[in-house]
Amino acid sequence: MEALVNAFDSPNILEERKSYGRLYRKEVDERERDLASALKKMVKSYSETGTTLDSKKKWTDWWATHKDTAQFITPPVHTYE
């Protein structure tokens, strides 16, 4: 959980593409939506965080407040026999 929340602020994200302007921003926005979506699937009570463009701040604030009390969803275990 903490790794995904911290990934919002990764300074080296797509470093080689920063000169692409709007395309770079679009890729960063998509990455942030993907991170928010993954977080939403991990936490039982994620409140109003969602997967909007301001998800970064909402998830960072939520994690700072709920770090010690967060309840996580246990993914189902499948056997493929």
Secondary structure as the mmCIF struct_conf table of DSSP 4:
data_model
#
loop_
_struct_conf.conf_type_id
_struct_conf.id
_struct_conf.beg_label_comp_id
_struct_conf.beg_label_asym_id
_struct_conf.beg_label_seq_id
_struct_conf.end_label_comp_id
_struct_conf.end_label_asym_id
_struct_conf.end_label_seq_id
HELX_RH_AL_P HELX_RH_AL_P1 GLU A 2 ALA A 7
TURN_TY1_P TURN_TY1_P1 PHE A 8 ASP A 9
TURN_TY1_P TURN_TY1_P2 PRO A 11 LEU A 14
HELX_RH_3T_P HELX_RH_3T_P1 GLU A 15 TYR A 20
TURN_TY1_P TURN_TY1_P3 GLY A 21 GLY A 21
HELX_RH_AL_P HELX_RH_AL_P2 ARG A 22 MET A 42
STRN STRN1 VAL A 43 VAL A 43
BEND BEND1 LYS A 44 LYS A 44
TURN_TY1_P TURN_TY1_P4 SER A 47 GLU A 48
TURN_TY1_P TURN_TY1_P5 GLY A 50 THR A 51
BEND BEND2 THR A 52 THR A 52
TURN_TY1_P TURN_TY1_P6 LEU A 53 ASP A 54
HELX_RH_AL_P HELX_RH_AL_P3 SER A 55 HIS A 66
TURN_TY1_P TURN_TY1_P7 LYS A 67 THR A 69
STRN STRN2 PHE A 72 PHE A 72
HELX_LH_PP_P HELX_LH_PP_P1 ILE A 73 VAL A 77
#
